[in-house]
Every structure is written in structure tokens, then in C-alpha cells.
Amino acid sequence: MRGLSALSAELDRKIAELSDEIRRYPTPIARCDEQLTGLIERRSALLAERERAAERATAPGCTPENIWNNDGGFNAA
């Protein structure tokens, strides 16, 4: 769990930095501005990664796929 909290803290820090950079982005913003779009896309990816990490932290035990792999999968006796 400790690694998960460190990951979450690091993601939160990066999200806060990007949000601050987006907030301070100079105006007016052109419709074709690729830099701002890139910042928003990076922040969206980090938010999705944080959500996936939170889901993994609350998931009970192994997933069915992991249980199948641990039971030998195709190589089971």
C-alpha cells in the first residue's frame, strides 16, 4: 500500500502542476493552440491513471484473469 500512496501523491503533484500551468496559460487562446491542448491531454491522462490506481487499491484480491494465470492457465496439469 505504501507504494500506492507514493504513486498517488506523485500523480496528485503532477496534476496540480499541470492545472496551475493551464490556469496561468496566456490569453487570448487561439483555437488551433496545440500547446494548451497538449497540457490538457496530459492532465487528462494523469487523472485517468490516478483513477485506475485508486480502483486497483480498492479491488478485492486477484482479478479472475490473475487467478486463472496462478492456477496454471493452459499449462495446468
Secondary structure, 3 states (H helix, E strand, C coil): CHHHHHHHHHHHHHHHHHHHHHHCCCCCCCCCCHHHHHHHHHHHHHHHHHHHHHHHHHCCCCCHHHHHHHCCHHHCC
